[in-house]
Amino acid sequence: MKKKTKSIKLSKFVFIGIIALVIIIGGFTAVHSIRKRINDRTVKVAFYGLSDDIVNLLKEYIPQKEKITIKYDVIAPGAMDLGILQKKYDVLFTWKGEVTDSLAGSVETIPNRLLDSIPSALRNKYCLPLLLDHYEMDVYNPVVSKSEVKPFESYKSFMDYVYGANKLVFSPFFTNGGDDRVLFAFLAVLIEAQGGTDAYNKLIEALKSAQSLSDVLDAELAVLPDDGGTLTLRSQLDILKTWPELGLTHPQWYMGNINDLVGFASQFQVAVFFTSLSQHRTLNYNVVRNFETIRMPYLTDTISHGVIAPAISGVLVSDNVNGKDILASLISIDVQNHIAMKTMLAPVNSRAEAYDVQSDDVRFFAASCAGGALPDPYLAVYQRRPDDFAEMAKEIRAYLR
């Protein structure tokens, strides 16, 4: 009997201990939950690498809730310290690129309910795109109608169009190559069009470890079909060096600015020009009304491709619930409609209304490519190293002389 009594007493002690432990754990959980709700009432938002106009626009559409305080900081160019960022902020808005790639895996994942509203090719677990820019080709319709080939059918037909247009216009091709990002993006677009996303990614990886242009010139990016040889940055630059001699472009196209581009285009002396969608938006309608915007055609569609379309994006640096609500609002159809109209960039919400056919096409291009929207080389490699980027662009221009 005594043993049975002791066993019953022991069971009671165990039961009481378990109950006490549950109460203690529950208390800690409740305290933690309350503390988190209090902490989440303040949302610290950082912006990096975005124009003042974009920063102000995002602030305008970030929802203001009762009892919720939102604190904003703009991080200066080149001053991004990832360690400090993760300790200090809850949400980051920047261009998708080296910064967002470096943060991937150490920040909060984007909720599936937000990703469900955008095309699958644009989905990323750690970085939510909001608006897309695009590096585009703009072909002059009157020359297209006179040309024996159509520039949008394939990479080969595009090049045949450029080579054949020297009989019709003064400078078949032109770009504002004096802009470092445009110059680099032009090279990236040509390489991606020939070698696909893999070739572009190899270029990016080579640039990340390169100390100078010579370190990346001969990196093998792709083996071209039909005995086209090996694609390298050197092989591409060597082809471009011949263009002025062949009458395909101005001798100093790589020094051109946007006003030079406007000058040639307004006199209808170019068959095609290359620039970004955002810079295209600054051009007078009378200049561009006879030009049609196209994506750079591919050499072959048997390999995976992406489109060079920089993405303004949001990152959840912490698990602040109100930070998640901010991204949810910015990706909603209503807000996407407004910010797409005001920026004239491409919305990413599948059901949002685009500003015009050009921005709608950009969303379609990115959604239809397995590689999705790719950052340009500046964003992919030099987002926190602007001085190194400027030096590499300087070396490229010296090579092209």
C-alpha positions in Angstrom: 0.0 0.0 0.0 2.8 2.3 0.9 4.4 1.9 -2.5 1.2 2.6 -4.2 0.7 5.8 -2.1 4.2 6.9 -3.0 3.6 6.3 -6.7 0.4 8.3 -6.6 2.1 11.2 -4.8 5.0 11.1 -7.3 2.5 11.2 -10.2 0.8 14.2 -8.7 4.2 16.0 -8.4 5.0 15.2 -12.0 1.6 16.4 -13.1 1.9 19.6 -11.1 5.4 20.1 -12.5 4.1 19.7 -16.0 1.3 22.2 -15.4 3.8 24.7 -13.9 6.1 24.3 -16.9 3.2 24.9 -19.3 2.2 28.0 -17.4 5.8 29.3 -17.4 6.2 28.6 -21.1 2.9 30.2 -21.8 3.8 33.2 -19.8 7.1 33.6 -21.6 5.3 33.2 -25.0 2.7 35.8 -24.0 5.3 38.2 -22.9 7.3 37.7 -26.1 4.2 38.1 -28.2 3.2 41.3 -26.4 6.8 42.6 -26.6 6.9 41.8 -30.4 3.6 43.6 -31.0 5.0 46.7 -29.2 8.2 46.5 -31.2 6.4 46.0 -34.4 4.6 49.3 -33.9 7.7 51.0 -35.2 8.8 50.1 -38.7 12.3 51.3 -39.8 12.5 51.6 -43.6 15.7 52.2 -45.6 16.1 53.3 -49.2 19.3 52.7 -51.1 20.3 53.6 -54.7 16.8 55.0 -55.6 16.2 58.5 -57.0 14.5 61.1 -54.8 11.4 60.8 -57.0 11.1 57.1 -56.4 11.7 57.4 -52.7 9.0 60.0 -52.3 6.6 58.0 -54.4 7.1 54.9 -52.3 6.6 56.9 -49.2 3.4 58.3 -50.6 1.9 54.8 -51.0 3.3 53.2 -47.9 0.1 52.8 -45.7 -0.1 54.9 -42.5 -1.8 53.0 -39.7 -3.1 54.2 -36.4 -0.5 53.7 -33.6 2.1 52.6 -36.1 5.2 54.8 -36.5 7.3 54.5 -39.7 10.8 55.9 -39.7 12.6 56.5 -43.0 16.3 56.6 -43.8 18.1 57.1 -47.2 21.4 55.4 -47.2 24.1 57.3 -49.1 25.6 55.8 -52.3 28.5 53.4 -51.4 27.7 53.6 -47.7 25.7 50.3 -47.5 26.9 48.2 -44.6 24.9 44.9 -44.6 25.6 44.2 -41.0 24.4 47.5 -39.8 21.4 47.3 -42.2 20.2 44.0 -40.6 20.5 45.3 -37.1 18.9 48.7 -37.7 16.1 48.3 -40.3 13.0 46.2 -40.9 12.4 46.9 -44.7 14.8 47.9 -47.5 13.8 49.3 -50.8 16.5 49.2 -53.5 17.2 47.8 -57.0 17.6 44.1 -57.2 21.2 43.3 -57.6 24.4 42.7 -55.6 22.9 44.1 -52.4 19.7 41.9 -52.4 21.8 38.9 -53.5 24.1 39.4 -50.6 21.2 39.6 -48.1 19.5 36.4 -49.5 19.2 33.7 -46.9 19.8 36.0 -44.0 16.6 38.0 -44.2 12.9 37.1 -44.0 11.3 35.2 -46.8 8.6 36.9 -48.8 5.1 35.5 -48.0 3.6 33.3 -50.7 0.5 35.5 -50.7 2.5 38.3 -52.1 4.4 36.2 -54.6 1.2 34.8 -56.0 0.3 38.1 -57.5 3.3 38.3 -59.8 4.4 36.1 -62.7 6.4 33.0 -61.7 9.5 34.1 -63.6 9.7 37.2 -61.3 9.3 35.4 -58.0 12.2 35.5 -55.5 11.9 34.2 -51.9 14.0 37.1 -50.5 13.3 40.0 -52.8 9.9 41.3 -54.0 10.0 43.3 -57.3 7.7 46.3 -57.5 8.5 48.1 -60.8 10.7 47.1 -63.8 12.9 49.3 -66.0 14.3 47.8 -69.3 17.2 48.2 -71.6 15.6 48.3 -75.0 16.2 48.6 -78.8 14.2 51.2 -80.6 13.9 50.7 -84.4 13.0 53.4 -86.9 9.8 52.2 -88.7 10.4 53.9 -92.0 13.8 52.1 -92.3 12.2 48.8 -91.2 9.7 49.1 -94.0 12.5 49.6 -96.6 14.8 47.0 -95.2 15.0 43.5 -96.7 15.0 41.9 -93.3 12.9 42.4 -90.1 15.1 43.3 -87.1 12.8 41.7 -84.5 12.8 38.1 -86.0 16.2 36.9 -84.7 19.6 38.1 -83.6 21.0 37.5 -87.1 18.2 39.4 -88.7 18.7 42.3 -86.3 22.4 42.4 -87.2 21.6 42.2 -90.9 19.2 45.1 -90.4 21.9 47.2 -88.8 24.5 46.3 -91.4 22.1 47.0 -94.3 20.9 50.3 -92.9 24.1 52.2 -93.7 22.6 52.8 -97.2 19.6 54.5 -95.7 20.7 56.6 -92.7 23.9 58.3 -91.5 24.3 56.2 -88.4 22.5 52.9 -88.4 23.1 52.4 -84.7 23.5 54.9 -81.8 23.3 54.9 -78.0 24.1 57.3 -75.2 27.3 55.2 -74.5 28.8 58.0 -72.5 26.5 56.8 -69.7 28.4 54.1 -67.9 25.4 52.0 -67.1 24.0 52.2 -70.7 27.4 51.2 -72.1 27.7 48.2 -69.8 24.0 47.3 -70.3 24.5 47.3 -74.1 27.3 44.8 -73.9 25.3 42.7 -71.5 22.2 42.7 -73.8 24.4 41.6 -76.8 26.0 38.8 -74.7 22.7 37.6 -73.2 21.1 37.6 -76.7 23.8 35.3 -78.0 24.6 33.1 -75.1 21.5 33.2 -72.9 21.2 33.6 -69.2 24.2 31.3 -68.5 26.5 33.5 -70.6 25.3 36.6 -68.8 25.7 35.0 -65.4 29.3 34.0 -66.3 30.0 37.6 -67.3 28.7 38.8 -64.0 30.8 36.2 -62.0 33.9 37.2 -64.0 33.3 40.8 -63.3 32.9 40.2 -59.5 36.4 38.9 -59.2 38.1 41.2 -61.8 40.5 43.9 -60.8 40.8 45.3 -64.3 39.3 44.7 -67.8 42.1 42.3 -68.7 40.9 39.9 -66.0 37.6 39.4 -67.7 38.3 39.9 -71.4 38.9 36.3 -72.3 36.6 34.5 -69.9 34.6 32.0 -71.9 30.9 32.9 -71.8 29.4 30.6 -74.3 30.2 28.4 -77.4 28.1 29.8 -80.2 26.1 27.5 -82.5 26.9 26.8 -86.2 30.7 27.1 -85.6 30.2 30.7 -84.4 33.3 30.3 -82.1 33.6 31.2 -78.5 31.8 34.2 -77.0 33.9 36.4 -74.8 33.9 40.0 -73.8 36.9 40.6 -76.1 35.2 39.0 -79.1 32.2 41.3 -78.6 34.3 44.4 -78.1 36.3 43.6 -81.2 33.2 43.4 -83.3 32.0 46.7 -82.0 35.4 48.3 -82.8 34.7 47.6 -86.5 31.3 49.3 -86.5 32.5 52.9 -87.0 34.9 51.7 -89.9 31.9 50.0 -91.5 29.7 53.1 -91.2 27.4 51.5 -88.7 27.7 54.0 -86.0 29.4 57.3 -85.0 33.2 56.9 -84.3 32.6 58.0 -80.7 29.3 56.4 -79.9 30.7 55.2 -76.6 31.0 58.8 -75.5 27.5 59.9 -76.6 25.0 61.5 -74.3 21.3 61.6 -74.3 21.3 64.9 -76.2 23.4 63.3 -78.9 20.9 60.5 -79.2 18.0 63.0 -79.4 19.9 64.9 -82.1 20.3 61.8 -84.3 16.8 60.4 -83.7 15.1 63.8 -84.2 16.8 64.1 -87.6 15.8 60.4 -88.3 19.4 59.5 -89.0 19.5 56.3 -87.0 17.9 53.0 -87.8 18.0 51.8 -84.2 19.0 53.3 -80.9 19.6 51.6 -77.5 18.8 53.1 -74.1 16.7 52.4 -71.0 12.9 52.7 -70.7 13.3 55.3 -68.0 15.5 57.5 -70.3 13.2 56.8 -73.2 10.4 58.4 -71.1 12.4 61.7 -71.1 12.4 61.9 -74.9 10.0 64.2 -76.8 7.1 62.3 -78.4 7.9 63.9 -81.8 11.3 62.2 -81.6 10.2 58.7 -80.7 6.8 58.5 -82.4 8.3 56.8 -85.5 10.3 54.3 -83.4 9.1 51.0 -82.2 10.5 49.5 -79.0 11.6 45.8 -79.1 13.4 43.4 -76.9 16.9 42.4 -78.3 16.2 39.3 -80.4 17.9 36.0 -79.6 20.5 34.1 -81.6 18.8 30.9 -80.6 15.7 30.1 -78.5 16.9 26.6 -77.6 18.7 28.0 -74.5 17.3 29.8 -71.4 17.0 33.6 -71.7 16.3 36.5 -69.5 15.7 40.2 -70.1 17.9 43.0 -68.8 15.2 44.7 -66.8 16.3 46.3 -63.5 13.7 45.8 -60.7 12.9 48.3 -57.9 12.4 45.8 -55.1 11.5 45.4 -51.4 13.3 43.2 -48.9 12.0 42.1 -45.5 15.1 42.6 -43.3 13.2 41.6 -40.1 10.0 39.7 -39.3 8.1 42.9 -38.4 4.5 42.2 -39.3 3.8 45.8 -40.3 6.8 45.6 -42.6 5.1 42.7 -44.4 1.9 44.8 -44.6 3.9 47.6 -46.3 5.0 45.2 -49.1 1.5 43.7 -49.4 0.1 47.2 -50.0 2.8 48.1 -52.6 2.2 44.9 -54.6 -1.6 45.3 -54.5 -3.4 46.0 -57.8 -4.6 49.5 -56.8 -1.1 50.8 -55.7 0.6 49.1 -58.6 -1.8 50.9 -61.0 -0.8 54.3 -59.4 2.9 53.8 -59.2 3.2 52.4 -62.7 1.3 55.4 -64.1 3.4 57.9 -62.2 6.8 56.4 -63.0 5.8 55.0 -66.5 7.8 51.9 -65.6 6.4 48.4 -65.8 4.2 47.1 -63.0 4.8 43.5 -61.8 1.4 42.6 -60.5 -0.1 40.4 -63.2 -3.4 42.2 -63.1 -2.2 45.8 -62.7 -2.7 48.3 -65.5 0.5 49.4 -67.4 1.1 52.9 -68.5 1.3 52.0 -72.1 2.1 49.2 -74.5 5.8 49.6 -73.9 5.7 49.1 -70.2 3.2 46.3 -70.7 5.6 44.6 -73.1 8.4 44.8 -70.5 6.3 42.9 -68.0 5.4 40.4 -70.7 9.1 40.0 -71.8 10.2 39.4 -68.2 7.3 37.0 -67.5 7.9 35.0 -70.6 11.6 34.4 -70.1 12.8 31.5 -67.9 15.6 33.8 -66.6 13.1 36.5 -65.7 14.2 40.1 -65.1 18.0 40.4 -64.8 19.8 43.3 -63.3 22.2 45.2 -65.4 26.0 44.8 -64.7 26.2 47.9 -62.5 23.5 46.5 -60.2 24.6 42.9 -60.3 28.3 43.7 -59.5 29.0 47.3 -58.6 26.0 48.4 -56.6 28.2 49.2 -53.6 31.4 49.9 -55.6 30.6 52.9 -57.9 34.2 53.9 -58.2 35.3 50.5 -59.4 32.4 50.6 -61.9 33.5 53.9 -63.3 37.1 52.7 -63.7 36.0 49.5 -65.6 33.8 51.6 -67.9 36.8 53.9 -68.5 38.9 50.8 -69.5 36.2 49.6 -71.9 36.1 52.9 -73.7 39.9 52.9 -73.9 39.7 49.4 -75.6 37.1 50.6 -78.0 39.1 53.6 -79.2 
